[in-house]
Amino acid sequence: MIKFIASDMDGTILLNGAQSVDADTLFTVKRCLDSGIIFAAASGRQTASLRMLFGKLSDQMLTIAENGAMVTYHNEIIHKAVLDHDLAMDIIDDVLKVKNCELLVSGVNTAYISPKTETYKRRMTEVVKYDVNIIRDFHEIKEDIVKIAICDLSGIEHSKDHFMETFGSYAACTVSGDLYCDFMAKGVNKGAAIKKVQERLNLKPEECMAFGDNFNDVEMFKEVAYSFAMEKADPKVKACANHECSKVSDSIKAYLERGIL
């Protein structure tokens, strides 16, 4: 029986650039929770953003935020991985010099931006609707930093090799969509977070299911028996999953009806 389901958000539950969870998916998540199945939103997004997307359901859910750097359950932080502060500042200083690249620096409690462009400011505050503080200098950040997201507005393929070659030996790095490259503490990824959840909640891989669409979901697929890649995912991502789907809620409902969940 499946006891735990984790799903990526952007490109997986949130299709075609959507910024809200559709009613059918919310109903399916509630059905899972009511049946005693633990549902986790597993995303590069911050905890506050995931809670906003699921509303009241988030009080019952587990969230794997910041690509696995922050895990909360019943509003309690059960795992936190912090970037070395000096390393974080070195990454930030390097990104600030690169054309077309913007920064989102995630603390435990909020995130920070210092927009170079009005386009990026609107994206984070009006489109994605992140909980952000707009600051002049990232060196003013006093709290722990759990993730640095680099947004290359021209496409992350233009700059990711530079950042990975420069800092990839010192921090975990993953491509998270067409525009983003994320840095977290060494060893942090969604799969490692799921492993910690399994240990904490006494779950076996054969009791777990996961959905994703991008390279930052591959480690998550390795920790579960039932892995689903979205039909629009890169073929290399699909090759790492043992199933394919077009809509998360439809696949979950199919398993519910077969009595496997």
N, C-alpha and C positions, 0 to 999 in steps of 0.2 A: 504493500500500500504506500502511496505517496503521502508524505507528511510535511514536505517543504517544497515550495515553488519560489524561484527567484527569476525576476525578469528585468532585463535592461529597459531603459525608457526611450531615449531618442532613437528613432529608426526601428524600434521594436514595438513597444506599446504606443508611442507617439509617432504615428506614421505621416509621411509627406509634410514634415515641418510643423505638425500640430503642437500646440502648447497647452492642451488640456486633455484629460483622459476621458474618452467617450463613455456614455452611460452604460453600454453593454459590458465594457471591461470593468467598470466600477461594480456592476451587479455581479459579475463573475468572481471578482476578488472578494466581495462580501459573502458570496456563497461558499467560497473556500474557507474563509475565516469562520463562518458559522458552522462549518463541518469539522473544525478543529485543525485545519491545514494552515501551517504558517506561511504567509505570503510575504515576500521581500521584494522591494524595489531596489535593484542593484544598478547603480548609475555613477557616471562621473559627476553628476549634479551634487549640490550641497544638500544636507539634511533638510533644511528649511524649505527648499524648493520641492523636494519629494513630499514633504508633509502638506504643502500647499496643493499639490496635484491630486492627492488622495483625500484631502479634507478630513472628516471625522474618522474615516477608516484607518488613517495613519496611526491612531492611538492603539490599534490592535496589531498593526503590522510591524515587521522588521524592516529597517532601512540599511542598505549597504551603500553608503555615500562616498563621494570623492574617490571613486574607483577602488574602494576597499579600505581606504584610510580611516573611515569613520563608520562604525556599526552601532546602531541603536535598536533597542527592543523594549516595547512598552515605555518609551520615552527615557530609557536609561542607556547611557553609553556603555556598551559591553566590550568595545575595542576601539583604540585610538593609536594611530601611528604618526609620529611627528617627524617632519624634515629637520635635519640639522640647520640651525638658523643661519650660520655663516654660508653654508652651501646654498640655501634658499636665496640669500641676498646676492650671491655670485650669479645665480641663474637669472634673477630679476635684472641685475645690472646689464647682463649680456643681452637679454631680450629687448631692453629699452633702446639699444643701439641699432636694432634690426628693423628695416623698413617694412611697413604693413603689419607688424606684429604688435598685438595688444596683450595685456596681462590680466588674469583674474587670480588673485592670491587668496586662498581659502584658509581662514582660521577655524577654530572649533566652533565659535559662536556666530561668526558672520564672514563675509568675503570682502575683499578690497579691490578697487579699481582706480586707476589714474588715467582716464581715457585720453588717447592721442587724437581721437576723432569723435565727432558727434554721432556718427554711425554706430560705433561700438557702444557708446554710452546709452543710446536708445535701445540697442539690442539687449543689453543686460538689464536695464531698468524698466523698459516698456514691453519688450517682446518676451524674453525669458522670465522677466519679473523676479530677478534674484534679490535676495536680502544682501545689499551691498552698502559699503561705506565708500564714498568718493574722497580720495586723499591726494595730497600733493606729492608726497614722498613715501614710497613703500618702506623705507627705513624707519618710519614712524610706528610700524606695526609692533605691538608689544606682546600679543598673545602667540601661542604655538601656531605654526604653519603646518597644515596637513597636506596641502596640494598647491601646485602652481600650474595653472592652465594657460598655455600659450595659444592665442588665437591669431592665425595668419589670415587676414581678410582676403588675401589673394589666393588662398589655398595652402594648406599646411604642407603639401608636397614640395613647395618651393623653399621651405626652411627647416623641415624636420631633420634632415640629415646633419645639418650643422649642429643643432641642439643635441641630438643623440650622440654624435661623435664627441662633442665637448663635455657633456655631463652624464652620458649613459653609464659610465663606469662607477659613478658615485650615487646614483639614485635610480629608482624604478621609473621607466619611461614608457608611455604607450600612446599610440595614435587613437584619438577618440572622435571620429567623424572627419568630415572633409576639411574642417577649419582648425581643429584642435590637436595639440600635443600636450600631454599631461606628465608632470613630474611628481612623484611621491617618494616616501622613504624607501630605501632598498628593501626588496622582498614584498612590497605591497602590490596587490592586484585583487580583482574580484574573486578569483579562485582561492587565494590564501584566506580571504575574509570568510568565504563559505566554509572552508575547512575549520576555521575557528568557531563558526556557528555550529557546525556539526559536533565538534568536541564539547561545546558549552551545553547544547541541547540534546546530546546523546542521539544524534541522527546518523544513519548509515547512508552511503552514496546511493544505494539502491532504493532509498526512500525519498530521493531528491530529484527535482526537475529544474531546468534552467532554459531561458530564452535569451537570444541576443542576435546582434547583426554586425558587429564590428570586431576588430582585432583585440580590443580590450575586454571582450567577452570570452575569448578562447580559453583562458585559464579556468574560467568558471565552468565551461563545458567538461573539463577534465575531472572535476570533482563530483559530478553527478552521473547517475545511470541514464537519465532521460534528458538529452540535450537537443535543443531546437534552434536552428539558424533560420533567419527570415529569408524568404524566397528572393529578395532583392540584395542579399548580402554578397560580398565578394566571394568568388568561388573558393578561395583559400580558407575563408572563414567557414563556409559550408562544409568543407572537407573535414573540419574538426568536430562537427556535430553529427549525431546519428539520426536526426530527423530534420525535416524542413517544414515551415509553416508560413501562411500568409497573414494570419491574425492570431495573436496570443490567446484571446478569449475563446475563439473557436476551438483551438487545440485543447485547451483546458476543459471546456465543456464536453468534448468528445471523450476524454478520459473519465470525467465525472459520470457520464452516462454509461460507460462500460464498467463502472464500479471499481476502477483501479485507484481512484482518489478517495 
